[in-house]
Amino acid sequence: MNALIEGDELILSGGQVSINQPIIVKTKNVQLTAHEKFTIKAVSAMDACLKLEAVNSSSIQYGVEFDNITIDGNNLANHCLLFEDGIGLYTTEIKVRRVKCSKALLDGIKIVAPSWVMRLNNCNSEYNGRDGIRITTKGNLQVNAVHVIDSVTRGNTGNGISLNGISHVLKGNTIERNYYGVSIDPTIDSNNGVLNAVYNLVIKDNYFELNRKGEIYAKSTRSGQISGLSINNNYFWSNVVGGSGTLIKCEGSLNFIKSLNLEDNTYLIDGVNVTKIFDGGNALGADSNIGVIVDPNKFVNIGLARATWHDYKVLPVPPKLVQNSNYDLTQKSENIMWLIPKKIVFGLPNEISSKLVRSLNVYTETDSTNYTIRWKFIVKSLTTGAIVKQVSGDIPKTQSSLITGNVLNTSLAYERLSNTEFAYCEFELLNNTDGTFLYFHVPYVEMSH
C-alpha cells in the first residue's frame, strides 16, 4: 500500500497490516475508515507510518479523514501519524477520529505548518518517545485552528501536547503521566530566527493528572511571545516527586505573556512535592487576569496581572503587626469576633508588592445601630519598620448602612507598594452607643498592575 489519490474512500477491514514503508496520502478528499479494529504496524525504520504528503507546490490538501485506526510505531517509526505538507501550499479541513497511536520514536501525532482547521476527536496517543501530540510552526509558516477534543495523551516520554501557532482549542481531554501535560512554546521547531507566537489558545474542561514535570508550561521569549491564553474549568491533580513543584508554570520577561485568563479551575496538590498552583514567572502583562486567589502562597510571581486576593482560612495576621487586640494568632478563622471597642488588624500577603492596591474589602456584622467605621491602610519598610505611607478614613453608619451581610469597601485610590515594603489594614468601631459585638471576616484585596 503506497499512495492514495484524490477522491479515494478506503474501507479497511479488521486485522493488522505490517508495513516497511509509510502509507502516503496525497491530495484531497480522501477517507480511510475501519469498521472493525484495524492496526497499522511498522516493521522497519521509517519517518511515519501514515503520512499526508502534497502532490506539488500548488496543491491544497483538504477533506482528508482518518477514522478508527490503530497505529503502532513499534519503536521503529519516528511518528505514527504525520501531517507535513512539505512542498504544498497548506493543509486544511482535516478530521481525525478514534485514531490510537503508540510507541513512536518521536511523536504519536505530529502536525506541521502550513496547516489550519484540523480536528482530532476521541484520539489516543500513548507511550511515545517524545510527545503525544506535537503541533508546530515551520519557519515562518503558521499552524492554526487545531482542535483536540475528548482525546487522551498518556505516558509519553515528552509532553502530552506540545504546541505553538494560533487559535488552537484543547477541550475535554485526559492528559496524564507525561513530562509536562501541555507545553506552550512559540519557538519549538522554528528555524532561521523567524519570530513565532502563540495567539488565542483555549485550554478548557480537561483533566490533568500526575504529569512528571508539571501540568502546564508556557514559555515566552523575545523571539516568540504568547497572547490570549485561556485556562478555564480544568481539573488539576499532582503530587509528583522531583517535578517543578508547580501545577502551572510560566517563564519569560515581563509582559511577554499577555491576556492570560486563569479562572474556575479545580486544583488538588499535596503541599509537599507540589507546593504552588501557579507561578507566573513575572512574565504576565497588565491585561492578564488570574481571578480570585484562595491562597497567596500558592499563586506567585504574577507580574502585572490583575488578581483578587480572597482568603478565609490561611491569610496570616503577622504577630508584630497586631495591636490592641486579644486575637489568638495561632488560630485562623473565617469569622473573627471583636468585643467593642477593640480594633482588628490584618496583615496582607507579600504578593501585593509592586502592585496597585485598589481597595480593601471586608465582610462585616454588628448589632450596633449608631457607629463609625475607621479604616487604615498602613505601609511599613521591611528593613526599618518605619511607616512610609498611610491612608485612612471614617465611614459613618449613614454612609455605609452597615448591617449583617454588607461589605465595607475602603477604596484606597490605587496605592502602590514597592518590593521593600509590607502592608496591613486596620478596622475599628467608633462612636458606638448600643452595640455589643463586631464581626470581621478575613478581608480580601483587589489589585492590579
Phi, psi and omega in degrees: 000120184238282187245137171254142184243176187308134175087355181291141168231112185251115176268118185266130176280167179295157178127201184222140172240129178264131186237146174245008171208161185295150164275119187252128176253123180244148174063212199241170175053055179239135179232130171243116185226137175242127177275340173236171182300125181228129185240133170255125184232128177285137176238003173209169183292139178197166180289317181205149177287314181232126191221135171269133185218139181282154178280315181206182187288350180251004184281148174239121182271122175210163177072023179270133181228134172238132185218128171062051180237136173256131182237121181250108179290340173057027181056030177236322180273141177295322180224148172282309183230124186231123172252107181210105185296321182073265185266351184283173179287302178193167178244134182209163178053053179257136179235126178235117183232138173052041177259130181246124182239140179204156171059038168281151176295326178246264188250142174297307177231127177234129180240120186243141177298157001275119182213146169199162184059073177230144181232128172247113182241133175053042179258157175235137173221109192225146169056045175262162186285340175234254186259152173294308176226131180234118183242116193213147172288170176220108186061235178261016180267134185267155169238122191229149168056052170265124180252121175251112191235133172052041183244174183231129167237123190214138168068023179277147179296322175268217185274156174298309176222126172247139184203157158216183183110198193231138168061042174273157177228127172245112189219129173073022184265158170254121187231105189213147172059037170257192174286279161265148175295303175230129176245124181249111186217106183298343187260359182294136177060015175277162180216170176057026177066019181293138178282123178242167182204163171242122180236142167054059177259129179249123175239106193218139171062029179261161176246118179249131181214127165053038170286136199295320182267324181168173186271315176225135178231127179236121182243125180232132180231175179298332180269003178191107184252165183240133179214131179082059181248114179251123178237097190225144171059033176262163175245125181240132176218131177199142169218034189289133176280135172086006177274202180282348184078009185222137178290308184237121187231133177243150174222146178147169178286162182304132178075012177276343174244114187245151174055043173277133178235117185235101184211154169061031174265161174249129184238137174224116178228162183271346179077000179246296178279329176239112187250345183236143175273316184219128174237107184282355178061017185052034182254354189278140177277172185292340179270012176271154181218121178251020167071208182270123183262127183267346178208110184294343178280348183253354175236108190230162173053054187272006174062232182265007187295151172276140179208156172244118178274124183216112189217121179266323194245346185233007175282112186281154170254104183303129184304322184292347182263351187271129178226151174053042181218157177244026182287132177284110187288350177279350180254142176234108191238150176295321181246125179241121184257133177239126175281130181302137011255032183298155174250163180236139181235130179243130168284153180247152185295147181297338183293352177279357178303140178066016179247160170273119179271117184278317183197158169250134182233137180219136178275122193231142176225138176205158175261005180286143177253353180214116186193173170227134173265122174256126179240150177222140171244115190240132179242132179235159176284137177292331185272319184254340184079001181285148176288125180253339172199154180209132176237137183210169178186161177246137177236106178285163181303326182297333177272317190271338185045048188284112176228179181305126177097356180278157177248128177268121181248122187273341178050084190277358180061039168063068176273134181254137175255147170270172181280005175251017182233156171230160186227156171212164180234151185228134176235140181215141178262121182241164174056032179283138180245334186219359184279153178243344181210161174217123176259130169242126169274154183303132188283167169234159186243130172260133183211168175209192181291000000 
